[in-house]
Every structure is written in structure tokens, then in C-alpha cells.
Amino acid sequence: MNIEFEYLYRDAGNNDLRELRISLKSVLIDQEFFVVSIARVSQLHFDTYDEELDHEWHEYHGLEETSEQITDSMGRDITDLMKALEKSRLAYEIP
């Protein structure tokens, strides 16, 4: 039997996305959904819109670090986006 040994390098600041992923999930509806009109991100949908099936709720898929410039139409960084996602959660939170 062969075993693969996996390891990571962390700098002294221990910078990684794990904590950011946890924080992001905490501002989502049920830790996975958000409403695009409240979060103010682009709506994704299939080619054909079905009024009975299609809606504004979208599902969070993941985070990846990138060297690209900010592409958000409002110029938001991840902190500002998380604030908008939290507004989405609060709008649908059951008291």
C-alpha cells in the first residue's frame, strides 16, 4: 500500500482562505444561499426562463484566491460583498 503525504506552507501570518470561507458561510441563508437582487451580483439562469421554476436565490459554491483585478460591477472587495450577502440573509431570516 502506498500513502500520499500532503502538506502546506503557511507564512507567519497564517494567511489562508479557510477562515474566510467560514466567515462567508455565516452571512449566507442556511450557510449556502443568497438572493442576487439584495446582494447586487449578476443573476445566473438557464437559457429559458420559467416563471414557475426560476427565482433569485443562488447557491454559494466556493472561494479561490486570484491575482486578477476586482471585477465586481460596484468595485467591492470581499468584505463589502459579505456585507451585502448578510443583508440577503437578514431579509429572509425567520425571527
Residue frames relative to the residue before (quaternion, step in Angstrom):
aa qw qx qy qz dx dy dz
M 1.0000 0.0000 0.0000 0.0000 0.00 0.00 0.00
N 0.2048 -0.7614 0.6064 0.1028 3.54 -1.06 0.85
I 0.1727 -0.7753 0.6028 0.0749 3.60 -1.03 0.82
E 0.2846 -0.7401 0.5836 0.1751 3.55 -0.95 0.91
F 0.2364 -0.7594 0.5963 0.1087 3.55 -0.84 1.05
E 0.0834 -0.8036 0.5892 0.0145 3.57 -0.62 1.16
Y 0.0844 0.7947 -0.5975 0.0653 3.55 -1.00 0.77
L 0.2887 -0.7477 0.5819 0.1378 3.53 -1.34 0.42
Y 0.3123 -0.6785 0.6167 0.2488 3.51 -1.30 0.31
R 0.0482 -0.7682 0.6376 0.0326 3.57 -1.00 0.83
D 0.4066 -0.6911 0.5324 0.2713 3.54 -0.97 0.83
A 0.7336 -0.4349 0.2815 0.4399 3.59 -1.26 0.12
G 0.6544 0.5033 -0.3132 0.4694 3.59 1.19 -0.47
N 0.3180 -0.7792 0.4782 0.2511 3.58 1.34 -0.13
N 0.2053 0.8135 -0.5144 0.1773 3.56 1.02 0.85
D 0.2552 0.7368 -0.5999 0.1793 3.55 -0.73 1.09
L 0.5857 -0.6154 0.4130 0.3282 3.56 -1.27 0.22
R 0.4441 0.7227 -0.4491 0.2808 3.60 1.20 -0.27
E 0.6978 0.4582 -0.2820 0.4729 3.60 0.79 -0.97
L 0.6324 0.5248 -0.3309 0.4638 3.57 1.04 -0.74
R 0.6297 0.5269 -0.3307 0.4654 3.61 1.00 -0.76
I 0.6466 0.5085 -0.3132 0.4746 3.58 0.98 -0.84
S 0.6614 0.5012 -0.3008 0.4699 3.59 0.92 -0.90
L 0.6532 0.5203 -0.3172 0.4494 3.56 0.94 -0.87
K 0.6562 0.5121 -0.3205 0.4520 3.60 0.88 -0.86
S 0.6333 0.5575 -0.3354 0.4191 3.59 1.07 -0.67
V 0.7085 0.4296 -0.2690 0.4911 3.62 1.16 -0.39
L 0.5819 0.5805 -0.3692 0.4337 3.60 1.28 0.09
I 0.5665 -0.5523 0.4771 0.3826 3.56 -1.27 0.38
D 0.8333 -0.0505 -0.0262 0.5498 3.60 -0.67 1.11
Q 0.5953 -0.6227 0.3173 0.3964 3.57 1.17 0.73
E 0.7799 0.3256 -0.2163 0.4888 3.61 1.13 0.38
F 0.7542 0.3797 -0.2135 0.4913 3.64 1.13 -0.38
F 0.0055 -0.7631 0.6454 0.0334 3.53 -1.35 0.36
V 0.3972 -0.6890 0.5544 0.2454 3.56 -1.29 0.40
V 0.4473 -0.7500 0.4176 0.2511 3.56 -0.50 1.23
S 0.6546 0.5228 -0.3401 0.4272 3.62 0.93 -0.75
I 0.6750 0.4594 -0.2952 0.4962 3.60 1.09 -0.62
A 0.6905 0.4572 -0.2711 0.4906 3.59 0.98 -0.84
R 0.2780 -0.8024 0.4775 0.2256 3.56 1.31 -0.37
V 0.4309 0.6140 -0.5246 0.4028 3.51 0.71 1.24
S 0.6769 -0.5119 0.3439 0.4019 3.57 -1.25 0.37
Q 0.4310 -0.6857 0.5315 0.2481 3.54 -1.03 0.88
L 0.1764 -0.7512 0.6273 0.1050 3.56 -0.98 0.89
H 0.1345 0.7863 -0.5941 0.1034 3.56 -1.00 0.74
F 0.5809 -0.5563 0.4552 0.3819 3.54 -1.31 0.19
D 0.7205 -0.4594 0.3003 0.4237 3.58 -1.25 0.29
T 0.7684 0.2667 -0.1449 0.5634 3.56 0.99 -0.83
Y 0.2924 -0.7619 0.5570 0.1543 3.58 -0.77 1.08
D 0.0935 -0.7760 0.6232 0.0264 3.57 -0.85 1.02
E 0.4197 -0.7542 0.4547 0.2198 3.56 -0.38 1.29
E 0.6868 0.4917 -0.2813 0.4555 3.59 1.06 -0.70
L 0.7661 0.3647 -0.1892 0.4942 3.59 1.13 -0.55
D 0.7155 0.4656 -0.2625 0.4499 3.57 0.97 -0.80
H 0.0192 -0.7944 0.6039 -0.0614 3.54 -1.10 0.80
E 0.6137 -0.5835 0.4013 0.3490 3.58 -1.31 0.07
W 0.5232 0.6342 -0.4262 0.3774 3.60 1.20 -0.16
H 0.0452 -0.7796 0.6247 0.0011 3.55 -0.98 0.92
E 0.3959 -0.7256 0.5237 0.2061 3.56 -1.23 0.52
Y 0.4511 -0.6633 0.5352 0.2648 3.57 -0.98 0.94
H 0.1920 -0.8048 0.5549 0.0871 3.57 -0.92 0.91
G 0.7602 -0.3426 0.2314 0.5012 3.62 0.88 -0.77
L 0.3297 -0.6994 0.5952 0.2186 3.52 -1.41 0.03
E 0.0152 0.7648 -0.6441 -0.0044 3.53 -1.14 0.66
E 0.4599 -0.6514 0.5240 0.2993 3.55 -1.06 0.70
T 0.0238 -0.8013 0.5977 -0.0129 3.57 -1.03 0.79
S 0.3901 -0.7022 0.5407 0.2497 3.55 -1.20 0.49
E 0.4549 0.6925 -0.4423 0.3433 3.58 1.30 0.03
Q 0.5779 -0.5623 0.4624 0.3688 3.54 -1.28 0.42
I 0.6384 -0.5058 0.4039 0.4166 3.58 -1.25 0.37
T 0.1705 -0.8109 0.5560 0.0647 3.58 -0.81 1.04
D 0.4139 0.7083 -0.4723 0.3224 3.59 1.26 -0.03
S 0.5148 -0.6762 0.4316 0.3025 3.60 -0.83 0.96
M 0.7076 0.4120 -0.2557 0.5140 3.59 1.21 -0.44
G 0.4979 -0.6899 0.4043 0.3358 3.58 1.28 0.09
R 0.3804 0.7534 -0.4650 0.2672 3.59 1.21 0.40
D 0.3393 -0.6709 0.6079 0.2552 3.52 -1.24 0.53
I 0.7477 -0.4143 0.2597 0.4493 3.61 -1.26 0.05
T 0.6132 0.5525 -0.3547 0.4392 3.61 1.06 -0.66
D 0.6806 0.4712 -0.2856 0.4829 3.58 0.92 -0.89
L 0.6258 0.5274 -0.3375 0.4652 3.58 1.03 -0.74
M 0.6457 0.5218 -0.3232 0.4542 3.59 0.97 -0.81
K 0.6093 0.5357 -0.3531 0.4659 3.61 1.06 -0.65
A 0.6622 0.4933 -0.3001 0.4776 3.58 0.99 -0.82
L 0.6368 0.5190 -0.3251 0.4684 3.58 1.02 -0.76
E 0.6360 0.5236 -0.3309 0.4603 3.57 1.04 -0.73
K 0.5963 0.5471 -0.3633 0.4617 3.61 1.06 -0.66
S 0.6206 0.5382 -0.3277 0.4668 3.56 1.06 -0.78
R 0.6623 0.4992 -0.3035 0.4690 3.59 0.92 -0.90
L 0.6799 0.5032 -0.2953 0.4442 3.57 0.86 -0.96
A 0.6227 0.5524 -0.3390 0.4384 3.59 1.08 -0.67
Y 0.7748 0.3155 -0.1611 0.5236 3.59 1.13 -0.61
E 0.4233 0.7096 -0.4629 0.3211 3.57 1.26 0.17
I 0.3429 -0.7200 0.5655 0.2102 3.55 -0.95 0.89
P 0.4261 -0.7376 0.4602 0.2500 3.61 -0.63 1.12
